[in-house]
Amino acid sequence: MTFVVTEACIRCKYTDCVDVCPTDAFREGPNFLVIEPEDCIDCAVCVPECPVNAIYADEDVPKDQLDFIPLNEELAKGWKTISRKIPALPDADEWAKVGPKREQLQR
């Protein structure tokens, strides 16, 4: 099992989850975070830290978000590790209430 970042993170990129990750499993893109499945140790400490509830165990990902499992793996290969909390995107609070927003994902 690994954890997966889903659609709710797009255009928010809150990094509270990053600060608590003991293995630096998060990768940072322009407006989204992903989890590198090879680095995730399934500890779940990131889940309650996400203010938009975007992180799920891979076996609990909602059906309409299942495509985020391979997406996390794919994007993690090309994005840089993020290991410390940084400010969320400037309009994150506005985007936290918006959905769907897959088309907003910047690779």
Salt bridges, closest charged atoms under 4 A:
GLU7 OE1 - ARG102 NE 3.80
ASP16 OD2 - LYS85 NZ 3.16
GLU28 OE2 - LYS13 NZ 2.83
ASP39 OD2 - ARG27 NH2 2.43
ASP67 OD2 - ARG102 NH1 2.48
GLU74 OE2 - ARG107 NH1 2.65
ASP91 OD2 - ARG11 NH2 3.34
